[in-house]
C-alpha cells in the first residue's frame, strides 16, 4: 500500500462520472496520486448511484467487495447519490466504511478523506450537511468535465426541479442550479486546447439551463455563446432534453450552427396521456407530434434518441400498445427502455408496483425487438452515404469510431476499414449496416499512425 494514493470507482451515469473526475482533480491537487489497484491504494472511494433498484444493488456490491479486501491503514469512503439519500443505512449495510459523503457536497472530498484518516472512529464520518439544500455551484476550482479520448462530458447544471413521479433525483440532488455561462465557456476553451474534438453537454435537464439565472431559452443562448466563443470545437452534442422545452430558438440553433450536432436526446418516457399523467410528465402528445415534425422538417438529417419506461404502475395493455404503436410510427434512430423500478419516497410510491415482473419483461422485449428492426432499417438508409466519424480506437485492421448519430457509451459505433489516427474526424463512406452499428471505408486516403 502506497501512502497518499486513492482508488476511485465511479458508478452510474455520465453526470456521476463528471463528479468523480472532479473529486479526483481535487485529490490530485492535494498531493494524492491515483492508483488502479485497490489493494495498493491508501484511500478507496466509491461514487455510488442510487437512481433505481439495480443501480443501488450494484453500489452496495462494489462497496461490499472493497470492504472485504480493505486492510489496516486503508480508508473506505462511500460518496454519491446512494449515500446522499440513504447515508446511515449505507453504513449499516456495509461494515468497514470510514466516511460518508453526499453528492451535494462532492467538492468536500479532501476534507472528508482527511477527517476519516485522522484516527480511529467508532462510527463513520458523516458529511451530509443539512444546509446543502442543492448541489453547490462553482464554489470550487475543479473542472466540471470528464474527458475520454477526444470527447468530453461538460456539466452545465446540476439538480432538477421537474416533478416526475418515478424519479428520486430531486430528492438526491435538490433543485436545478445552473453554472455561469462564462465558466462553461472557459472550460470549453481548456478542453479545446487539450485536443478535445467533441463536447457533450449534460445536466439532469439541459433544456432547463439558465432558468434559475433568469434566462429564457437558456440552452439556446448557451449554445450560441459556445459556438461564437469556441468556433474551432468540432462537435457539440446535447443530452437529456425535456419534452415541452425544445423551443423554436433551440431548433434554429441546431439547424444553423454547424458545430451543434443534429442529434437530440429527449427522454419521452411513455406515449399514452394517462400513463404520462400518472408519471407527472408532460402529457400533451399533440406537442410531441408537432415538435418532432417541425424538427425533422427544419433539420432533415436529425437523429433522435429517446427513452421509455415499461411496466409503470397500472399500465394497461391498451396503454402499452399505444406506446408500441407510437414507436412504430415515429421511427426513432435510438431507443432505450427500462422496466419500472419501485422507488420509496418518490411520488409514485403510493401507486405501488402493480405490474408483474413477467409482464414487464414481456413488454420490454416486445418494444426492444420492434426498435431493433426499426434501427436496422434506419441504419440501412445510410448505406452509400458519407458520414464524418470521430475515431476512438483500432483493432485487427479496423478503426472504430462514432458519427454524429452516436453519443458516447449508449449508441452505436462505426467500423472503418484501415488504420486511422485516434482523435481525428474522418469522412467514411458507409457500406454496411447492422441493427446498432455501421461499417464503411474511408472516403479519402487515411493518414495512418
Number of C-alpha atoms within 10 A of each C-alpha: 16 13 13 16 22 27 20 22 17 20 21 18 11 20 20 20 20 22 23 26 19 22 22 23 19 19 21 16 11 11 9 18 18 16 19 12 12 20 17 17 24 24 27 27 29 21 27 28 26 25 20 16 14 12 16 17 13 16 27 20 13 15 27 17 12 19 19 12 11 20 14 8 12 22 22 25 24 28 26 31 28 25 26 26 21 14 21 13 11 19 20 12 12 17 13 20 25 25 26 26 28 29 27 25 19 20 26 16 23 18 11 20 23 12 16 22 18 9 9 9 12 7 11 21 18 19 21 17 12 6 6 14 13 20 23 21 13 15 7 12 10 16 22 25 27 22 18 12 15 20 23 22 23 23 25 25 26 25 22 24 16 17 15 20 19 25 20 23 21 19 18 25 27 20 18 23 25 24 20 16 17 13 14 22 19 15 15 22 19 14 23 21 12 11 15 22 21 27 25 22 22 23 25 24 21 25 25 25 29 24 15 14 12 9 12 13 19 22 26 22 17 19 23 16 16 22 20 12 15 16 15 13 21 17 21 24 23 23 21 19 23 19 20 15 14 22 16 14 14 19 19 14 20 26 19 12 16 14 22 23 22 25 22 22 19 20 20 20 22 28 23 20 16 15 21 20 14 19 22 16 22 19 21 15 17 9 13 17 12 11 18 16 13 14 23 15 11 15 17 11 15 20 18 20 23 20 16 19 22 24 26 27 22 15 17 13 12 10 18 22 15 16 21 20 14 16 21 15 10 12 18 17 23 22 22 16 18 15 17 19 18 19 19 12 14 17 17 21 14 10 13 13 17 12 17 11 13 10 14 18 15 13 21 20 13 12 23 16 12 16 22 18 16 22 22 17 16 19 19 17 13 16 16 13 12 17 21 18 25 29 25 20 16 18 10 8 11 18 22 22 26 22 22 20 23 23 20 17 9 11 17 19 23 27 24 25 18 18 20 26 17 18 19 18 21 23 19 24 21 24 16 18 20 16 16 18 17 23 19 24 21 20 15 10 11 15 10 9 7
